[in-house]
Structures are given as structure tokens and as C-alpha cells.
Amino acid sequence: MRYKVLILLLLVLMSLYAQYREYPFSLKKLQMTYQCWSLKNQPELQLSDWFNATMDSTRMGLRATNWSAPIVWTGTYNELVLANYYEKHPVAVGLIVFAVGSYIWYYLGRFLESANMFFMVNQKVIIYVMLDDFSSMPWIDLSRHRTLKIFRVKQERRWQDISMMRMKIISEHITDHIQYEVDYIFCMDVDQIFKAKYGLETLGDSVAQLHTYWYKESPNKVPYERNEASEAYIAVGEGDFYYHAAVFGGTTTQVLKITQDCARAIMKDKKNNIEAVWHDESHLNKYFFLHRPTKLLSPEYCWDLGQNKTPDIKSVKLIWNYKNYNLLRRHL
């Protein structure tokens, strides 16, 4: 009897050894599996957990859309709740910026320095710089958890062509590698400077930026594309808000859809010798008209200091940089 038990025990040990050879035991893997299982069983962050939609008597701006998407203003979000949640559910955030010609030396350095200071503080960030001249790339001393990746793009003859080709280039990079590197991505114009924390409150499936000039206007008065032959056409009387193409973002999956759809529409217009009035911005507005964004950012997240502040502008996170058009033309 004892002999049979020993044989059985030996067979069990041999079986375990064979399994180990094929699937080596790892305490770290076990911990990661447990953490993954634990996080999946934790409740997801609800909008009501971090966002306050109650109107403030000093505010004039809306805090939510009629399709229940939050409009993020200073004072509407609980930064501590967001920080605690994302500490347990870490994410990586990408930031794409294009700089060609004189825009490299005139704007890129200040954009990157300010992004390093204020964009997604304490989060893992990858900044993707698309430029046409590697030799003009400024040196940036990055903070912890930040990576810089530089890619060459072709310089177009006109700035309008750069603007329109941007959507195609972004979609190609997301497909090739970005979707495997980050969870969220923001696409921003280079002629801007971060002035305050631009943080976790901005993350969402698809994120649109309310335009400084038009955020209080009715859809009838904003500069949508009105040429019926254009893919960007929005009829008078239709539309929700006017969105600024200087800032848009979301999950990599959603930004890929946005940029692919816009790129297809732009190329179709180009084939028909049509150019939308505000180029890729017109097409972005058409996309968000057909596929409403899940989160909107107030003009505080992209403000022109040339505009008079109204009581609803409390803390400006990102500003338009001053443009010296004579200098820019001289160095194009």
C-alpha cells in the first residue's frame, strides 16, 4: 500500500514538473494576474463620482450637453478622486504635435517645455513630435515618466495642405504603433503654451474642444462648411457646438476613427477640387456632428488671450501663442 502511495506521489511530482517546464511558475505573474482580476472586479469610475454638473451663479457656460456629455470647467471636477482612481488603474497618455518650417524654431520649444511641466502631471506620457527637419529639434530635459518620440514628415507647399494631411498622418501612426503604446491620445497645434495643469479630467472616449470665439454662439452663426458639395457640409439650422481642431483626443480607438474618417473626407474633397473653409477643422466639426463627443472641454482648455475674459473663464490651462506672421513668412 505504501509502495502504491509513493508511486502515485512520484507521478504527481513528475506531472507538476512537466507543467512547470512548459509554463514556468512566476510569483510576479501570479501577482499581476491577481491585480488584473482585482481591478476588473472593482467598480468603474462613474461621472457622478468626479464631476459636478450643478450650475455656479458666477458661471455663464453650460456644464453638460443635451446628450449628457460633461463640459469640463474649472471647479467641475474632483482632482483627488480622479488621481486615486487612476493610481489603481494606470494609463499611458500620448500627445501628438506637428511642427514644420518656421513653426519648429518659433513654437516647438515652448510648447514642449510647457507640456513637460503641465500636461498629465505624474502620469506616463509619450510625446510624438512630427517635424520636417530633425536638425532644428530643440533639446528638452524631460521629467519622470515622459518619453519623446520624433518622426519626420514631408513639408507641404502650403500650410493648408499641412493642416489637411495631418489627419492622414495621425491615423497611420496610430495604426502602426501608437495604439500599442498608449491608452489615450491628444492631438494639439504647436502654436500653444500650457499655463496650468491639464490633467485626468480631460480623458474620455472622444474629447472635443469648444472654440474660444464661438462657444456662446448658436449653430446658425458659427463657421461650419456651407458648401453642399463638400464632405464637411453642415446645413444651416443643424449642429451643436463649434469645435476647435487645435485640441481633440480620446482613446486610441476613437481617435483612429476620427482621423481616418476626416482623412477620407478630405481626400474625397481634394479629388473633387473642393477645399473646406477651415480645412481639417471643418471636417472635424462634421465628424463630431455625426458622432457626438463623449466629453467637451471648456474654452479654458484652449484660450486666446486676445479675447476679453468673461466670468466663466476662471483658470486658463492652455493659451494660443502669439503669432508674428511677418517672421513666419520670412522663414517658411
HUZI-V558017 format. One record per pair of residues at least 6 apart in sequence whose ideal C-beta (glycine too) atoms are under 6 Angstrom apart, sorted by sequence separation. I is the first residue (numbers start at 1). GAP is how many residues later the second one is. D is the distance in whole Angstrom. If there is no record, write none. Layout:
BEGIN
i=I gap=GAP d=D
i=I gap=GAP d=D
END
This chain:
BEGIN
i=64 gap=6 d=6
i=156 gap=6 d=5
i=276 gap=6 d=4
i=225 gap=7 d=4
i=63 gap=8 d=5
i=214 gap=8 d=5
i=225 gap=8 d=5
i=62 gap=9 d=5
i=99 gap=9 d=4
i=53 gap=10 d=5
i=224 gap=10 d=4
i=53 gap=11 d=5
i=63 gap=13 d=6
i=300 gap=13 d=6
i=303 gap=13 d=5
i=305 gap=14 d=5
i=224 gap=15 d=6
i=153 gap=16 d=6
i=300 gap=16 d=5
i=301 gap=16 d=5
i=302 gap=16 d=5
i=303 gap=16 d=5
i=304 gap=16 d=5
i=170 gap=17 d=6
i=266 gap=17 d=6
i=300 gap=17 d=6
i=301 gap=17 d=6
i=265 gap=18 d=5
i=51 gap=19 d=5
i=184 gap=19 d=5
i=219 gap=20 d=4
i=222 gap=20 d=4
i=124 gap=21 d=5
i=125 gap=21 d=5
i=126 gap=21 d=5
i=127 gap=21 d=5
i=128 gap=21 d=5
i=129 gap=21 d=5
i=130 gap=21 d=5
i=132 gap=21 d=6
i=262 gap=21 d=4
i=262 gap=22 d=6
i=130 gap=23 d=5
i=132 gap=23 d=4
i=52 gap=24 d=5
i=51 gap=25 d=6
i=262 gap=25 d=6
i=51 gap=26 d=6
i=116 gap=26 d=6
i=261 gap=26 d=5
i=50 gap=27 d=6
i=93 gap=27 d=5
i=104 gap=27 d=6
i=116 gap=27 d=6
i=50 gap=28 d=5
i=112 gap=28 d=5
i=214 gap=28 d=4
i=109 gap=29 d=4
i=258 gap=29 d=6
i=93 gap=30 d=6
i=108 gap=30 d=6
i=50 gap=31 d=5
i=105 gap=31 d=6
i=210 gap=31 d=6
i=211 gap=31 d=5
i=49 gap=32 d=6
i=50 gap=32 d=5
i=92 gap=32 d=4
i=93 gap=32 d=5
i=94 gap=32 d=5
i=95 gap=32 d=5
i=96 gap=32 d=5
i=97 gap=32 d=6
i=98 gap=32 d=5
i=99 gap=32 d=5
i=100 gap=32 d=4
i=104 gap=32 d=4
i=211 gap=33 d=4
i=209 gap=34 d=6
i=231 gap=34 d=4
i=208 gap=35 d=4
i=209 gap=35 d=5
i=245 gap=35 d=6
i=245 gap=36 d=4
i=231 gap=37 d=5
i=209 gap=38 d=4
i=231 gap=38 d=5
i=230 gap=39 d=6
i=245 gap=39 d=5
i=45 gap=40 d=5
i=208 gap=40 d=6
i=207 gap=42 d=4
i=243 gap=42 d=5
i=207 gap=43 d=5
i=206 gap=44 d=4
i=230 gap=44 d=5
i=232 gap=44 d=4
i=205 gap=45 d=5
i=229 gap=45 d=6
i=243 gap=45 d=5
i=205 gap=46 d=6
i=230 gap=46 d=5
i=206 gap=48 d=4
i=205 gap=49 d=5
i=232 gap=50 d=4
i=239 gap=50 d=6
i=225 gap=51 d=5
i=232 gap=51 d=5
i=225 gap=52 d=6
i=232 gap=54 d=5
i=100 gap=55 d=5
i=126 gap=55 d=6
i=234 gap=55 d=6
i=247 gap=55 d=5
i=126 gap=56 d=6
i=246 gap=56 d=6
i=189 gap=57 d=4
i=225 gap=57 d=4
i=244 gap=58 d=6
i=188 gap=59 d=5
i=187 gap=61 d=6
i=100 gap=62 d=6
i=186 gap=63 d=4
i=185 gap=64 d=6
i=184 gap=67 d=6
i=185 gap=67 d=5
i=98 gap=68 d=6
i=185 gap=70 d=5
i=179 gap=73 d=4
i=96 gap=74 d=6
i=119 gap=75 d=6
i=118 gap=76 d=4
i=121 gap=76 d=6
i=174 gap=78 d=6
i=111 gap=79 d=5
i=114 gap=79 d=5
i=115 gap=79 d=6
i=118 gap=79 d=5
i=119 gap=79 d=5
i=114 gap=80 d=4
i=118 gap=80 d=5
i=208 gap=80 d=5
i=108 gap=82 d=6
i=174 gap=82 d=5
i=107 gap=83 d=5
i=110 gap=83 d=5
i=94 gap=84 d=6
i=107 gap=84 d=5
i=215 gap=84 d=5
i=171 gap=85 d=6
i=208 gap=85 d=4
i=210 gap=86 d=6
i=103 gap=87 d=5
i=206 gap=87 d=5
i=212 gap=87 d=5
i=94 gap=88 d=4
i=171 gap=88 d=4
i=206 gap=88 d=5
i=207 gap=88 d=5
i=208 gap=88 d=5
i=209 gap=88 d=5
i=210 gap=88 d=6
i=93 gap=89 d=6
i=170 gap=89 d=4
i=171 gap=89 d=5
i=205 gap=89 d=4
i=210 gap=89 d=5
i=92 gap=90 d=4
i=204 gap=90 d=5
i=92 gap=91 d=6
i=93 gap=91 d=5
i=94 gap=91 d=4
i=95 gap=91 d=5
i=96 gap=91 d=5
i=97 gap=91 d=6
i=99 gap=91 d=5
i=204 gap=91 d=3
i=212 gap=91 d=6
i=91 gap=92 d=4
i=167 gap=92 d=5
i=171 gap=92 d=6
i=212 gap=92 d=5
i=97 gap=93 d=5
i=209 gap=93 d=5
i=167 gap=95 d=4
i=168 gap=95 d=4
i=212 gap=95 d=6
i=167 gap=96 d=4
i=164 gap=102 d=5
i=167 gap=113 d=5
i=86 gap=114 d=6
i=166 gap=114 d=6
i=164 gap=115 d=5
i=163 gap=116 d=4
i=164 gap=116 d=5
i=163 gap=117 d=5
i=82 gap=118 d=4
i=160 gap=119 d=5
i=196 gap=119 d=6
i=198 gap=119 d=5
i=195 gap=121 d=5
i=196 gap=121 d=5
i=77 gap=124 d=4
i=194 gap=124 d=5
i=195 gap=124 d=6
i=192 gap=126 d=5
i=193 gap=126 d=5
i=192 gap=128 d=6
i=193 gap=128 d=5
i=72 gap=129 d=5
i=192 gap=129 d=6
i=191 gap=130 d=5
i=107 gap=214 d=6
i=67 gap=225 d=5
i=69 gap=225 d=5
i=70 gap=225 d=6
i=71 gap=225 d=4
i=72 gap=225 d=5
i=73 gap=225 d=4
i=69 gap=226 d=6
i=74 gap=226 d=6
i=102 gap=226 d=5
i=69 gap=227 d=6
i=71 gap=227 d=6
i=102 gap=229 d=4
i=102 gap=230 d=6
i=101 gap=231 d=5
i=74 gap=240 d=4
i=74 gap=241 d=4
i=61 gap=251 d=4
i=60 gap=252 d=5
i=58 gap=253 d=5
i=59 gap=253 d=5
END
